[in-house]
Amino acid sequence: MPFIPYLSFQGQCAEAFAFYGRVFGATPQTHAFADMPADSGAPPLPPEQQGWLMHAQIDTADGVLMGADMPPQFGGVAQAGVSISVTRDDDATARQLFHALAEGGQVAMPYGQTFFAKGFGMCTDRFGTSWMVGHGMT
């Protein structure tokens, strides 16, 4: 069974998964907290968090990526200390993916040749998700 990354956001999950859907060519599936039945047993959320997502998912050729908005009053913390690693079969596609993910974010290691890969780069996207993109890794 594969590992499935589950990303945590605080109000940006819908925007992030719309972006990931465009980058990876997938349609996000989403469920908002407001869609929960009244008898679900979940604690109430303030009005500004009702539209937050309790679950988001994209299914891609790379696998499944999931996430949700985690309300801070319930101990939710945006992702930290974890990177999503993605590899591609050719350098041009890997480079294109890296630059798409890095747009509006921060590059930690520019995409380029390394001693362990024909191409590799690290970035944090504008939603706080850390990515490692590579090609021809040994």
N, C-alpha and C positions, 0 to 999 in steps of 0.2 A: 504494500500500500504506500503511495507517495506521501511525502510531507506536503501540507497545504498551508502556505503563509496566511495569517489572519492579522490584518493591519488595524491599528487603533487610531481614530481621529477624534477631534472634538469640534464637530460642526462642519467639517469639510469633506466628509466621506462621499456625499453625492457628487460634488465637483471633482474630487480625486478619481472616483470610479468612472465618471464620464470621460475624463482625461485618459485613464488607463485603457478604457474601451477603444478610444480613438487610436492610441499608440499601438495597441496589440491587435486591433481589428476585431473587437468583440463587443457584444451588446451586454451592458450591465443589467443584472437582475437585482432589484432593490426592494426593501421592505422598511417603511418608516415606523418609528415608535407610535405615531398617531394611528397606524393601522391595527394596533393590537386591540383585541377585544377588552371591554371594560372589566370583565371578570378574569383577566389573565393572571392576576396576583402581582403584577409588576408595580413597583412604587410609582406614584404620579411624577410627571416631569413638568417643569415650568413651561408656559406657552412658547417661549423662544427655543425650546428643545424638542417640541412635538414633531417638527419636520425632520429632525435628525434621523439617520438611518440606524436601525437595529441590526441590519444585515445587508451586505452588498457582495456581489460575486460576478466575476467574469471567468468564462471557460475559454481557454486558448490552446493552441498547439503546444505551448510550453507547459500547460497544466492549468490548475485552478488558482485564482487569487481571490481571497475573501477579505472582508473588513467590515467595520462598524464604527459609528460614533459612540464613544464611551464617556458618558456624563461624568464630569469630575466629582460631583457630589457622591457618586457611587464608587469612587476610587479609580476611575478611568484615567489613564495617562496615555498621551500620544506616543507612538513608537519611538524607541530609542535603543541603541546598541545592537540593532539587527539590520542586516542587509539582505536584499533579494538578489540572487545571482542568476544571470541569464546569459546563455551562450548562443552564438549563431554560427552557421556553417561557412559564412564568407565574411570577409573584412568589411566590405561596403555596407552590408546589412547591419552588422554589429555597430559600426560607427554611426550609422543613421539612427539606430535605436538609442544609442548612448546620447546623442545630441537632442533627440526628441524628449527623452526623460530629463535631461539636464536643463532644458529651456525654462527659464524663470527660477531655477534652483541654484545650487552651488556645486561646482566641480571640485572634488577632493583630489582627484588624480586624473589629469587629462587623458583622453583615449589615445593610445599609441602602443608601439611595440615594447615588450618587456622581455626579461630573461625567461619568463615562464609562459608567455603567450605571444602569438603574432599580433594580437591587438587586445588591449584591456584598458578599462577606465572605471573610475568610481565617482558617483555623484549623489547628491541628495536632491530630490525633486522639490518643487515648490510647495508640496504638501507635507514634507518632512520625512518621506520614505527614502532610505538609503539603497542605492542600486550599485551592483558590480556587473559590468557588461564585458563579455570577452569573446574572443575568436581564437581558435588554434591553440588552446591551452594544453600544456603538458603536465 
